[in-house]
Amino acid sequence: MLLRLRDGEGGLIPPAAFLDVAERFGLIGEIDQWVVDHALRAQARWLAAGRDVTLAINLSGRHLGNQAMLATIREAIERHASDPARVVFEVTETAAVESMAQAQAFVHALRGLGCRFALDDFGTGFSSFHYLRHIPVDHVKIDGSFVRRVRSDAVDRLFVRAMAELARGLGIGTVAEFVEDEETLAVLESLGVEMAQGYHLGRPAPAPLDAGAEGLSAG
């Protein structure tokens, strides 16, 4: 699910234009709680309508260890009767994790609910291996900066192959971001990457309003 705001004229405001501001002014918690509740409600309605839907929901790194957010997730799953096995929570690997012990407990609790956990933008920070060693991760999402030129850049191919092999050795799934053409998809497959996302595979589109997810986009 992708979050967008509407301006006064009905246009869409991308997340890069408001999420940093929300973090700075302490509003990101309210946004994440709204997204979790609306996304899980939408998923439950889609599943009830016979649509096979798995959701990926981004969380601020500030919430890794936040018991109030964990309670929000647990309560929303129960109230909406959503399927936690089809929910993947994502956090960027560059996000600030104030306490690794609390982050570990938080992710273990999420997985105890049946949810999965993914490390987004993998490979862009020095914390990559540290996170993989200490936090139980189901998937890593290889950052698009390594994917965009993987067709032509031998160094990017080397990095992508190394990340894919590392993840496979640890029993972790791999997802390549920003896949925009068939040739890139073929190269990624040859390098051992298991899944992909990007405009070549599907563009964001408004979610059906009857799912109760106004303001969210699927993609």
C-alpha positions as CSV (number, residue, x, y, z in Angstrom):
1,M,0.0,0.0,0.0
2,L,1.2,3.5,-0.9
3,L,0.2,6.6,1.0
4,R,-0.7,9.8,-0.7
5,L,-2.2,13.1,0.5
6,R,-4.6,15.2,-1.5
7,D,-4.1,18.9,-1.8
8,G,-6.8,21.6,-1.8
9,E,-7.4,21.1,-5.5
10,G,-7.6,17.3,-5.4
11,G,-4.1,16.6,-6.6
12,L,-1.8,14.0,-5.1
13,I,1.1,14.9,-2.8
14,P,3.8,12.2,-2.8
15,P,5.1,10.8,0.5
16,A,8.6,12.4,0.1
17,A,6.9,15.8,0.4
18,F,5.3,15.2,3.8
19,L,6.7,12.1,5.7
20,D,10.0,13.9,6.7
21,V,8.0,16.8,8.0
22,A,5.7,14.4,9.9
23,E,8.8,12.7,11.5
24,R,10.2,16.1,12.5
25,F,7.1,17.3,14.2
26,G,6.2,14.0,15.9
27,L,3.2,13.2,13.7
28,I,4.5,10.0,12.2
29,G,2.9,7.8,14.9
30,E,-0.6,9.0,14.1
31,I,0.0,8.5,10.4
32,D,1.3,5.0,10.9
33,Q,-1.6,4.1,13.1
34,W,-4.0,5.4,10.5
35,V,-2.3,3.4,7.7
36,V,-2.2,0.2,9.8
37,D,-5.9,0.4,10.6
38,H,-7.1,1.3,7.1
39,A,-4.8,-1.2,5.4
40,L,-5.9,-4.1,7.6
41,R,-9.5,-3.2,7.2
42,A,-9.1,-3.0,3.4
43,Q,-7.3,-6.4,3.3
44,A,-10.1,-8.1,5.3
45,R,-12.7,-6.8,3.0
46,W,-10.8,-7.8,-0.1
47,L,-10.2,-11.3,1.3
48,A,-13.9,-11.6,2.1
49,A,-14.7,-10.7,-1.5
50,G,-12.5,-13.5,-2.7
51,R,-9.5,-11.4,-3.7
52,D,-6.1,-12.9,-2.8
53,V,-4.3,-9.9,-1.3
54,T,-1.0,-9.7,0.5
55,L,-0.1,-6.2,1.9
56,A,3.2,-4.6,2.6
57,I,3.0,-1.8,5.2
58,N,5.9,0.6,5.9
59,L,6.6,1.5,9.5
60,S,8.8,4.3,10.8
61,G,11.9,2.9,12.5
62,R,10.9,4.9,15.6
63,H,8.2,2.2,16.2
64,L,10.5,-0.7,16.5
65,G,10.0,-1.4,20.2
66,N,6.9,0.8,20.6
67,Q,4.4,-1.2,22.6
68,A,1.5,1.2,21.6
69,M,2.1,0.5,17.9
70,L,2.3,-3.2,18.6
71,A,-1.0,-3.0,20.5
72,T,-2.5,-1.1,17.5
73,I,-1.5,-3.8,15.1
74,R,-2.8,-6.6,17.3
75,E,-6.1,-4.9,17.9
76,A,-6.6,-4.0,14.2
77,I,-6.0,-7.6,13.2
78,E,-8.5,-8.9,15.7
79,R,-11.1,-6.2,15.0
80,H,-11.1,-6.4,11.2
81,A,-10.5,-10.2,11.1
82,S,-7.6,-9.7,8.7
83,D,-5.1,-12.4,7.8
84,P,-1.7,-11.6,9.4
85,A,0.0,-14.3,7.3
86,R,-0.6,-12.0,4.3
87,V,0.8,-8.9,6.0
88,V,4.5,-7.8,5.7
89,F,5.7,-4.9,7.7
90,E,8.7,-3.0,6.2
91,V,11.2,-0.7,7.8
92,T,14.2,0.9,6.0
93,E,17.6,-0.3,7.0
94,T,18.7,3.4,7.5
95,A,15.9,4.0,10.0
96,A,17.0,5.0,13.5
97,V,16.7,2.0,15.9
98,E,17.1,3.4,19.4
99,S,17.3,0.0,21.1
100,M,18.2,-3.2,19.2
101,A,16.9,-5.3,22.1
102,Q,13.5,-3.6,21.9
103,A,13.5,-3.9,18.1
104,Q,14.2,-7.6,18.3
105,A,11.3,-8.1,20.8
106,F,9.0,-6.0,18.6
107,V,9.7,-8.0,15.4
108,H,9.4,-11.3,17.3
109,A,6.0,-10.1,18.6
110,L,4.9,-9.2,15.1
111,R,6.0,-12.7,13.8
112,G,4.2,-14.2,16.8
113,L,1.0,-12.6,15.5
114,G,1.7,-14.3,12.2
115,C,3.0,-11.3,10.3
116,R,6.2,-11.1,8.3
117,F,9.0,-8.5,8.4
118,A,11.1,-7.0,5.6
119,L,14.1,-4.8,5.6
120,D,13.6,-2.1,2.9
121,D,16.3,-0.2,0.9
122,F,18.8,-3.0,1.7
123,G,22.4,-2.3,0.9
124,T,22.3,1.5,1.3
125,G,23.7,1.8,4.8
126,F,26.4,0.4,7.0
127,S,23.8,-1.2,9.3
128,S,22.8,-3.9,6.8
129,F,24.7,-6.9,8.2
130,H,24.2,-5.8,11.8
131,Y,20.4,-5.8,11.3
132,L,20.5,-9.2,9.6
133,R,22.5,-10.6,12.4
134,H,20.2,-9.3,15.2
135,I,16.7,-8.9,13.8
136,P,14.6,-11.8,12.4
137,V,14.0,-10.7,8.8
138,D,11.8,-12.6,6.3
139,H,12.7,-10.5,3.3
140,V,15.3,-8.0,2.2
141,K,14.3,-5.5,-0.5
142,I,17.4,-4.7,-2.6
143,D,17.6,-0.9,-3.0
144,G,16.8,0.5,-6.5
145,S,20.2,2.2,-6.6
146,F,21.7,-1.2,-7.3
147,V,18.9,-2.3,-9.6
148,R,18.5,0.6,-12.1
149,R,21.8,-0.1,-13.9
150,V,22.2,-3.8,-13.2
151,R,21.9,-4.6,-16.9
152,S,25.0,-2.5,-17.8
153,D,27.1,-2.1,-14.6
154,A,29.3,-5.0,-13.6
155,V,29.8,-3.6,-10.1
156,D,26.0,-3.3,-9.5
157,R,25.6,-6.9,-10.7
158,L,28.3,-8.0,-8.3
159,F,26.6,-6.3,-5.4
160,V,23.2,-7.7,-6.3
161,R,24.5,-11.2,-6.6
162,A,26.3,-11.0,-3.3
163,M,23.2,-9.7,-1.5
164,A,21.1,-12.4,-3.1
165,E,23.5,-15.1,-2.1
166,L,23.9,-13.8,1.4
167,A,20.1,-13.7,1.9
168,R,19.7,-17.2,0.4
169,G,22.3,-18.5,2.8
170,L,20.4,-17.1,5.7
171,G,17.1,-18.4,4.5
172,I,15.8,-14.8,3.7
173,G,13.8,-14.0,0.7
174,T,14.9,-11.2,-1.8
175,V,12.9,-8.5,-3.6
176,A,14.4,-6.2,-6.1
177,E,13.0,-2.6,-6.2
178,F,12.6,-0.3,-9.2
179,V,12.4,-3.0,-11.9
180,E,11.3,-1.0,-15.0
181,D,11.9,-3.4,-18.0
182,E,12.0,-7.0,-19.0
183,E,15.8,-7.1,-19.5
184,T,16.4,-6.0,-15.9
185,L,14.0,-8.6,-14.7
186,A,15.9,-11.3,-16.6
187,V,19.3,-10.2,-15.2
188,L,17.9,-10.2,-11.7
189,E,16.6,-13.7,-12.1
190,S,20.0,-14.9,-13.3
191,L,21.6,-13.3,-10.2
192,G,19.3,-15.3,-7.9
193,V,16.9,-12.6,-6.9
194,E,13.5,-14.2,-6.1
195,M,11.0,-11.4,-6.4
196,A,10.7,-8.0,-7.9
197,Q,8.6,-4.8,-7.9
198,G,8.5,-1.8,-10.1
199,Y,6.7,-0.1,-13.0
200,H,7.4,-3.0,-15.4
201,L,5.3,-5.2,-13.2
202,G,2.6,-2.8,-12.1
203,R,2.0,0.9,-11.5
204,P,0.3,2.3,-8.4
205,A,-3.5,2.6,-8.7
206,P,-6.3,3.9,-6.4
207,A,-7.6,1.2,-4.1
208,P,-11.3,0.4,-4.5
209,L,-13.3,2.8,-2.3
210,D,-15.5,0.0,-1.0
211,A,-12.4,-1.5,0.7
212,G,-12.4,1.4,3.1
213,A,-8.9,2.5,2.2
214,E,-9.5,6.1,0.9
215,G,-6.1,7.8,0.6
216,L,-4.3,4.6,-0.1
217,S,-3.0,3.3,-3.4
218,A,-2.2,-0.2,-4.4
219,G,1.1,-0.9,-6.0
